[in-house]
Structure formats: C-alpha cells, structure tokens
Amino acid sequence: MMKRLPRKARWTSLLLVGALATAIAGCGAKSNDQAASPSASTSASPSANASAAPKKETKNITVGYLAVMDDAQALVAYEGKYYEQQGLNVNLKLFSSGTDLIKAIVGGQVDAGVLGFTNAATWASKDADLKVVAGAQMGFHSLLVGKDSNIKSVADLKGKKLATQKQGSTADVVLNGVALADAKLTKEDIQMVYVEPNVAIQSLQAGQVDAAFVFEPFDKIAQKQFGAKQIYEVGKVWPFPCMVVITSGDQLKKDRDKINRMLDAQKQAIELLQKDSAKAASLITKHFIEGDSLDTPNGKVKAVDVIKESIDSQKFTWEISADDTKRMQEIIDIMVKQKSLDKSIKVEDILDLSWQKSLK
C-alpha cells in the first residue's frame, strides 16, 4: 500500500473540473461508474459573424466530454462559440469517465461525445448501437521519470515500480500491447501501481514510484513543477486514434443534421488548435489550471503557456484516415488478446464517416 504523500508533495495548482479524478477519463480512460456532473450550461446567442450567414433553425444538443486535454476540441468549440455559429443550443456535459459517458450515449441522455476509441470497441462488442463519426485526437501517453533517474528506456523498467492507469484503460492497452511488448517485457516484469494520473505524478515526485505513464497536461505540469523527464511517448512510436467522436445509430437516424453541425463546429475548433494554439489555450486554460500561474523551481510560469505546450505536444485531427482505420483494428485485436473485449468486432461496422466524406 502506498504511503500518504507529504504535504509539500500535494499540488494545489491543478484544478480539473469537478475533481482531479475526472482527468483519468481521457485517452487513458478509467473504467469507473462515478456520477457525472455538468460543467457548462446552454450557450447564449449566435455570434455576430454567424448572423451574416443564412439563419439556421436552432437545435438543442447535449455533448458529453471529459476534463482532459484530449477533449480540447469540445471545450474550444464551446468557449469559442463555434457551436452557436452552427445554430446549436449546447448543453456541454462533463463526465468523470468514458464508461459513464458512453452509457449516457447508449441510453439517449447525451447526443454525442468525445471519448476514447477503446470505449466504443468495448461497448460495440456488447452489441451496443454506437457509431464513430469523426476523429478527435491521436494518442499521447508519456513515460516520465525523476530528473535524477537512471532509467533511460522502457526496457529499464524491469523490476521497477510504475504508476499507471487502471487495467483495461486505453493507457493500459497501449502500455502492455505496445510499449512493454516492444521492449520484450510483460506487466509481470514490473511492479504495477494502478492509480489516477494526478496521484501517479505526486507519487513520482515523492519518490514512491520509479516512473509514471500519463497524458497531458500532467506531462507538462510534472516537467515544469519538479523537473520530470519524458523518456518515451507512445504516440511518436505508434501513432493511433485515441479520442474519437461517438454517437448512437439511433441518433443519426433521428437527426443527422444536428450531429453534422456539431462536427462542423469541432472541426473549426481543431483547426484553431492546429494553427493558433496560443489563442486556443487562452480559451480553455481555466478548465485545467486554477489561477494565472504555476510555481516551479525556476519561478512562476504562466498557466496559459503550460496549456499551450500541452496542446502543441499533441495531434488533434477531425479526419479518420485509412491508416487510422487499420490501427483501430489493431487496437481491437490487442484488446481481444488481453481479454478486455467480450468478442472481436470489425472496426468498419462501427464507423460512419458520411460527414467526413461530404467534405470532399
């Protein structure tokens, strides 16, 4: 059992909406069943720029998201009023896990959401009526060690203590199926500590573990606050579609236009993330860091700069390519091998790329 962290090791600067536990629900989504809580209510009125275009019928939509950097497109689309510009009256609803969010999509409480592809695969294998309709973010999971650590590679983890996310999460899937497999290691070769990302970083800082496997913004915050070193990032070695946009087949039958408008807004948000990360960061920093700055050994660092770096470290994309589709099938095959799926499925059966094709 891990010891309680000393007071100086506890962070006060990072505020993930609702609770820090929320953050584990992103690309390394934790499979828990905590109750979700909304973080944003219906938007006000369309922007002046949108008024010049032909007025669209206003439609209500509930979009689910997770308080992780992987879901930045949903936050940017909301804060930048891109949903409004598409004639959408949005209820942006925060969930504490991908499991909770996908249950809400299946149950009809949410129209669509941005969450991990592994969630779609898991529930589709249970015959849930789900459709992946667009891309969101390519996977980012980094291996961090202390600034004075002699661990230089994944192979050096043998016999060491590693803090990572819950078994069955996206992080667990790629850690075992890609990172450790490439280093010819298994989880039995390592002392695995399954905790939330914020606890993983605190534990690394306190010297209770030798390494931590996390995603953004934990990577950048750890590097800034106590000099953690990134020695591996799975997205650089094995690019994969981590976060995707998911809706139900029933929702597409009822109102595909509403979903397409949502995707148009998120495409605009992704283009901002790609082209002007500083502006995007200014819109969403408040969702991740409390206050204007972080205290570091080298002085204060602007919070917005930390979030900008987190955005720049990742690849946001609305498109799902042929290569992405193949990689999704590889993920499914890994999950079957790890026995985290009830049965194998064909990725083509859960893809509906009609919106993407309409843009060409």
QUIURRA-V828658 format. One record per pair of residues at least 12 apart in sequence whose C-alpha atoms are under 7 Angstrom apart, sorted by the first residue. I is the first residue (numbers start at 1). J is the second residue. If there is no record, write none. Layout:
BEGIN
I&J ; I&J
END
This chain:
BEGIN
5&206 ; 9&202 ; 9&205 ; 9&206 ; 10&202 ; 13&289 ; 13&290 ; 13&294 ; 14&288 ; 14&289 ; 14&290 ; 15&288 ; 15&289 ; 15&290 ; 16&67 ; 16&287 ; 16&288 ; 17&67 ; 17&287 ; 20&198 ; 21&196 ; 22&67 ; 22&96 ; 22&97 ; 23&67 ; 23&68 ; 24&196 ; 24&197 ; 25&66 ; 25&96 ; 25&97 ; 25&98 ; 26&66 ; 26&68 ; 26&70 ; 26&115 ; 26&116 ; 27&70 ; 27&116 ; 27&139 ; 27&170 ; 27&171 ; 27&242 ; 27&243 ; 28&165 ; 28&169 ; 28&170 ; 28&171 ; 29&97 ; 29&98 ; 29&116 ; 29&169 ; 29&170 ; 30&97 ; 30&165 ; 30&166 ; 30&169 ; 31&97 ; 31&98 ; 31&99 ; 31&169 ; 32&97 ; 32&99 ; 33&99 ; 33&100 ; 34&96 ; 35&96 ; 36&94 ; 36&95 ; 36&96 ; 37&93 ; 37&94 ; 37&95 ; 38&92 ; 38&93 ; 38&94 ; 39&92 ; 39&93 ; 39&94 ; 40&91 ; 40&92 ; 40&93 ; 41&91 ; 41&92 ; 42&89 ; 42&90 ; 42&91 ; 43&89 ; 43&90 ; 45&84 ; 46&84 ; 46&85 ; 47&85 ; 50&85 ; 56&87 ; 57&87 ; 58&87 ; 58&88 ; 58&89 ; 59&87 ; 59&88 ; 59&89 ; 59&258 ; 60&88 ; 60&89 ; 60&90 ; 61&88 ; 61&89 ; 61&90 ; 61&91 ; 61&111 ; 62&90 ; 62&91 ; 62&92 ; 62&93 ; 62&110 ; 62&111 ; 62&112 ; 63&91 ; 63&92 ; 63&93 ; 63&110 ; 63&111 ; 63&112 ; 63&113 ; 64&92 ; 64&93 ; 64&94 ; 64&95 ; 64&101 ; 64&110 ; 64&112 ; 64&113 ; 64&114 ; 65&93 ; 65&94 ; 65&95 ; 65&113 ; 65&114 ; 65&115 ; 66&94 ; 66&95 ; 66&96 ; 66&97 ; 69&216 ; 69&217 ; 70&137 ; 70&243 ; 71&114 ; 73&266 ; 73&269 ; 73&270 ; 74&266 ; 75&284 ; 76&269 ; 76&280 ; 76&283 ; 76&284 ; 77&265 ; 77&266 ; 77&269 ; 79&283 ; 82&265 ; 83&262 ; 83&265 ; 86&261 ; 86&265 ; 98&115 ; 98&116 ; 98&119 ; 99&119 ; 105&247 ; 105&248 ; 106&128 ; 106&129 ; 106&248 ; 111&247 ; 111&251 ; 112&246 ; 112&247 ; 113&245 ; 113&246 ; 113&247 ; 114&243 ; 114&244 ; 114&245 ; 114&246 ; 115&243 ; 115&244 ; 115&245 ; 116&242 ; 116&243 ; 116&244 ; 117&242 ; 117&243 ; 117&244 ; 118&170 ; 121&332 ; 122&341 ; 125&341 ; 125&342 ; 125&343 ; 125&344 ; 125&345 ; 126&342 ; 129&248 ; 129&249 ; 130&246 ; 130&247 ; 130&248 ; 130&249 ; 130&350 ; 131&246 ; 131&247 ; 131&248 ; 131&249 ; 131&350 ; 131&351 ; 131&352 ; 132&244 ; 132&245 ; 132&246 ; 132&247 ; 132&350 ; 132&351 ; 132&352 ; 133&245 ; 133&246 ; 133&351 ; 133&352 ; 133&353 ; 134&244 ; 134&245 ; 134&318 ; 134&319 ; 134&320 ; 134&353 ; 135&243 ; 135&244 ; 135&245 ; 135&317 ; 135&318 ; 135&319 ; 135&320 ; 136&243 ; 136&244 ; 136&245 ; 136&316 ; 136&317 ; 136&318 ; 137&241 ; 137&242 ; 137&243 ; 137&244 ; 137&315 ; 137&316 ; 137&317 ; 138&239 ; 138&240 ; 138&241 ; 138&242 ; 138&243 ; 138&315 ; 138&316 ; 139&235 ; 139&239 ; 139&240 ; 139&241 ; 139&242 ; 140&215 ; 140&233 ; 140&234 ; 140&235 ; 140&314 ; 141&171 ; 141&213 ; 141&214 ; 141&215 ; 141&233 ; 141&234 ; 141&235 ; 142&213 ; 142&214 ; 142&215 ; 142&219 ; 142&230 ; 142&232 ; 142&233 ; 142&234 ; 143&211 ; 143&212 ; 143&213 ; 143&214 ; 143&230 ; 143&231 ; 143&232 ; 143&233 ; 144&211 ; 144&212 ; 144&213 ; 144&228 ; 144&229 ; 144&230 ; 144&231 ; 145&210 ; 145&211 ; 145&212 ; 145&228 ; 145&229 ; 145&230 ; 146&204 ; 146&227 ; 146&228 ; 146&229 ; 147&227 ; 147&228 ; 147&229 ; 152&231 ; 153&231 ; 154&180 ; 154&183 ; 155&183 ; 157&190 ; 158&189 ; 158&190 ; 159&189 ; 159&190 ; 159&191 ; 160&190 ; 160&191 ; 160&210 ; 161&190 ; 161&191 ; 161&192 ; 161&193 ; 161&209 ; 161&210 ; 161&211 ; 162&190 ; 162&191 ; 162&192 ; 162&193 ; 162&209 ; 162&210 ; 162&211 ; 162&212 ; 163&192 ; 163&193 ; 163&194 ; 163&195 ; 163&200 ; 163&209 ; 163&211 ; 163&212 ; 163&213 ; 164&193 ; 164&194 ; 164&195 ; 164&200 ; 164&212 ; 164&213 ; 164&214 ; 165&194 ; 165&195 ; 165&196 ; 165&197 ; 166&194 ; 166&195 ; 168&340 ; 173&335 ; 177&334 ; 179&234 ; 197&214 ; 200&212 ; 201&222 ; 205&226 ; 216&310 ; 217&307 ; 217&310 ; 220&306 ; 220&310 ; 224&296 ; 225&295 ; 225&296 ; 225&297 ; 226&296 ; 226&297 ; 240&324 ; 240&327 ; 241&324 ; 241&328 ; 260&355 ; 267&318 ; 270&316 ; 270&317 ; 270&318 ; 274&316 ; 277&308 ; 277&311 ; 277&312 ; 278&308 ; 281&304 ; 281&307 ; 281&308 ; 282&304 ; 285&303 ; 285&304 ; 285&307 ; 289&303 ; 319&356 ; 328&347 ; 329&346 ; 329&347 ; 332&344
END
